[in-house]
């Protein structure tokens, strides 16, 4: 069972975005995810744009996020579009 929260915050120091691996600079807004799953704690930060992209395409993520998942999905979408058109 997963217990977690998601908050919009202004970060107090630089963080790496889990979704794109880009830097979230001190003072920028970010979405912080934290909680517990299978008894283990987790915490990660996302750019607001990456969080929006993940929420919009969460069906493709199967309730999972991973390092660089935003770039992986965009690459996969581009490959599908190339094949279809």
N, C-alpha and C positions, 0 to 999 in steps of 0.2 A: 504494500500500500504506500502511496506517495502523499506526503503532506508538504505543501509549499506555498510560497507567496511570491508576488511579483509587484515591484514598486518602481515608480518613476522617481529618480533621484538626480541631484547634481553631484557628480563624483568629486571627492576631495583629493584624489591623486590620479595619475594616469592608470588606466586599466586596458587590458586587451579584450576586444570584443570576441566572444566565442563564435559568433556567426560568420564573421569575415576575417578575423584575426587582425583587424586594423586597430589602431590606438584610439581609445576614448580619452581625450585630454582632460586634465584637471579643470573643473568648472563646467564641463559639458553635461548635458542631460543624457542619462542612460537608463535602461530598464535593468534592474537587478532582480535576479531570480535566486531564491534560496529555499532550503527546506531539507527534508529527509526522504530517502527512498531505500527500502530494504535495510533500514536501520543506519544508513550512512548519510551524513550531511553533505550538502552540495551548495555551492554559491557561484554564480557567474554573472557577467555583465554583457549587455548587448547595446549596440547603437539603437536609438529609437527607430531608425529606418530598417535595421536588420530585424528587430522585434516585429515590426509591422509586416515585413515580408514573410517571416516565419509563421505568424498568425494567419496570414492570408493563404499560405500554402501548407498548413499543418497536416492536411490529409496525406501529403506525400512524405511527411516525416515520420508517420506512424508513432506519434507521441514521443519522439526522440529528437534530441538536438546533439550535434557533435561539432567538434572544431572544424571550422570552415564550411559548415553546412549550407550557408547562403550561396557561396560561390559554387559549391557542388550542384545545388539545385538549378542555379542560373545556367551553368554549363550543360546540364542534362536537358533543360528546356530548349536551349539553343540547338542542341543536336537533334532533338525531336522535330523542331521547326524546320531545320535544314532538310531532314528526310521527307517531311510532308510537303514542302514547297520547293 
